């Protein structure tokens, strides 16, 4: 087959070669073919005719009016749905292999006669003007800390002109997470852009019809830093396109960095945070030129940060518990009946009383959960052992699996009230002495099959004798020959 390049070479050689046959030979074609192209004066591609006719009859020609009316009524209908409808209406008329023909026909209809599509207008980004932020789930990356899955999100902040980015680990799309992440980014950035855009976060944006566009807490945060807030329209993530694209690229970069590291396991959260900080610095290193242009136009930061917490005042109930954001927490029983102040941060609660912080509790994720610390209520339980068995949060009073095994062992050998009393004495010992020491002592008694009692455990814990290290368990390889023998017998 003669190509355009050969014909162009032929036309060039005709002007330089005296013998036409030599020109044709050098162009790599037969002399007769060369004479044809010299006579026509066109390239092979210019001689081709557009294929505008059908090679076979359209199997949907008779029903196309029906297909067209369905698409005009509901343009969102998929070709497969229409095809299955036609197969039901006309049994045996359309084969499964004809689906592709219908799909091509509908695709052409959409492009030529269908409804207009939404146009995305490319925006000009100006330095120092706009920043975007959003939350991104990181669970699919399989990060583990100390062998346990680390379910978390990243509050992701991006400057739209330079694509400089920053991130903060958080556990929910709460206002505390938003405030902490935004302030971390601004102080790392060293200045304040003109605008900040988010999607329709419930912690930042009021519902449609509310007289105020943003929630009071979020508006106060924007006012403090002199930021102009803006939001995307509902179900329009493309309006926050920069940060949405950075989500994908950032998680891809994390995944590749984990591959190079050879492990998704981290010793603690601090090590993981250092890993992310290093990655962000690597990503931002290639944006330095545009970032410096942007940084020069940023406005000054205020003198100090504001606390990224929600402050609440409440009274401790008679059960020595408080309810914060639909979750239940225990506090020291000394605070029963007292009014305390709670500061709710991204990952913790601080309990304040008499202008002093008296306790710090880990924040629960989600709603409808509870965190009861047995040390807060053990004094009352020891005096009221009958309340233990049916206590609503009893499962929280087994610090480890060995404590649960100890209670089950005591119930087998004693009446319910006696078993509860002995177990609570064991729990009291753990609160006053050492939970680890009591857990080790329980392991020794369970391993040696010695009956558990509070007195025996107290003597063992206070003897200060070294507890033997837990022996390694070796599971022998499974011998499958017995299964083969069974199959032979059945055969």
Rosetta blueprint (number, residue, H / E / L):
1 X L
2 X L
3 X L
4 X H
5 X H
6 X H
7 X H
8 X H
9 X H
10 X H
11 X H
12 X H
13 X H
14 X H
15 X L
16 X L
17 X L
18 X L
19 X L
20 X H
21 X H
22 X H
23 X H
24 X H
25 X H
26 X H
27 X H
28 X L
29 X L
30 X L
31 X H
32 X H
33 X H
34 X H
35 X H
36 X H
37 X H
38 X H
39 X H
40 X H
41 X L
42 X L
43 X L
44 X H
45 X H
46 X H
47 X H
48 X L
49 X L
50 X L
51 X L
52 X L
53 X L
54 X L
55 X L
56 X L
57 X L
58 X L
59 X L
60 X L
61 X L
62 X L
63 X L
64 X H
65 X H
66 X H
67 X H
68 X H
69 X H
70 X H
71 X H
72 X H
73 X H
74 X L
75 X L
76 X L
77 X L
78 X L
79 X H
80 X H
81 X H
82 X H
83 X H
84 X H
85 X H
86 X H
87 X H
88 X H
89 X H
90 X L
91 X L
92 X L
93 X L
94 X L
95 X L
96 X H
97 X H
98 X H
99 X H
100 X H
101 X H
102 X H
103 X H
104 X H
105 X H
106 X H
107 X H
108 X H
109 X H
110 X H
111 X H
112 X H
113 X L
114 X L
115 X L
116 X L
117 X L
118 X L
119 X L
120 X L
121 X L
122 X L
123 X L
124 X L
125 X L
126 X L
127 X L
128 X L
129 X L
130 X E
131 X E
132 X E
133 X E
134 X E
135 X E
136 X E
137 X E
138 X L
139 X H
140 X H
141 X H
142 X L
143 X L
144 X E
145 X E
146 X L
147 X L
148 X E
149 X E
150 X L
151 X L
152 X L
153 X E
154 X E
155 X E
156 X E
157 X E
158 X E
159 X E
160 X L
161 X L
162 X L
163 X L
164 X L
165 X E
166 X E
167 X E
168 X E
169 X E
170 X E
171 X L
172 X L
173 X L
174 X L
175 X H
176 X H
177 X H
178 X H
179 X H
180 X H
181 X H
182 X H
183 X H
184 X H
185 X H
186 X H
187 X H
188 X H
189 X H
190 X L
191 X L
192 X E
193 X L
194 X L
195 X E
196 X E
197 X E
198 X E
199 X L
200 X L
201 X L
202 X L
203 X L
204 X L
205 X E
206 X L
207 X L
208 X L
209 X L
210 X L
211 X L
212 X L
213 X L
214 X E
215 X L
216 X H
217 X H
218 X H
219 X H
220 X H
221 X H
222 X H
223 X H
224 X H
225 X H
226 X L
227 X L
228 X E
229 X E
230 X E
231 X E
232 X L
233 X L
234 X L
235 X L
236 X L
237 X H
238 X H
239 X H
240 X H
241 X H
242 X H
243 X H
244 X H
245 X H
246 X H
247 X H
248 X H
249 X H
250 X H
251 X H
252 X H
253 X H
254 X H
255 X H
256 X H
257 X H
258 X H
259 X H
260 X H
261 X H
262 X L
263 X L
264 X L
265 X E
266 X E
267 X L
268 X L
269 X H
270 X H
271 X H
272 X H
273 X H
274 X H
275 X H
276 X H
277 X H
278 X H
279 X H
280 X H
281 X H
282 X H
283 X H
284 X H
285 X H
286 X L
287 X L
288 X H
289 X H
290 X H
291 X H
292 X H
293 X H
294 X H
295 X H
296 X L
297 X L
298 X L
299 X E
300 X L
301 X L
302 X L
303 X L
304 X L
305 X L
306 X L
307 X L
308 X L
309 X L
310 X E
311 X E
312 X E
313 X E
314 X E
315 X E
316 X L
317 X L
318 X L
319 X L
320 X L
321 X E
322 X E
323 X E
324 X E
325 X L
326 X L
327 X E
328 X E
329 X E
330 X E
331 X L
332 X L
333 X H
334 X H
335 X H
336 X L
337 X L
338 X L
339 X E
340 X E
341 X E
342 X E
343 X E
344 X E
345 X L
346 X L
347 X L
348 X E
349 X E
350 X E
351 X E
352 X E
353 X E
354 X L
355 X L
356 X E
357 X E
358 X E
359 X E
360 X E
361 X E
362 X E
363 X L
364 X L
365 X L
366 X L
367 X L
368 X L
369 X L
370 X E
371 X E
372 X L
373 X L
374 X H
375 X H
376 X H
377 X H
378 X H
379 X H
380 X H
381 X H
382 X H
383 X H
384 X L
385 X H
386 X H
387 X H
388 X L
389 X L
390 X L
391 X L
392 X L
393 X L
394 X H
395 X H
396 X H
397 X H
398 X L
399 X L
400 X L
401 X H
402 X H
403 X H
404 X H
405 X H
406 X H
407 X H
408 X H
409 X H
410 X H
411 X H
412 X H
413 X H
414 X L
415 X L
416 X H
417 X H
418 X H
419 X H
420 X H
421 X H
422 X H
423 X H
424 X H
425 X H
426 X H
427 X H
428 X H
429 X H
430 X H
431 X H
432 X H
433 X L
434 X L
435 X H
436 X H
437 X H
438 X H
439 X H
440 X H
441 X H
442 X H
443 X H
444 X H
445 X H
446 X H
447 X H
448 X L
449 X L
450 X L
451 X L
452 X L
453 X L
454 X H
455 X H
456 X H
457 X H
458 X H
459 X H
460 X H
461 X H
462 X H
463 X L
464 X L
465 X L
466 X L
467 X L
468 X L
469 X L
470 X L
471 X L
472 X L
473 X L
474 X L
475 X L
476 X L
477 X L
478 X L
479 X L
480 X L
481 X H
482 X H
483 X H
484 X H
485 X H
486 X H
487 X H
488 X H
489 X H
490 X H
491 X L
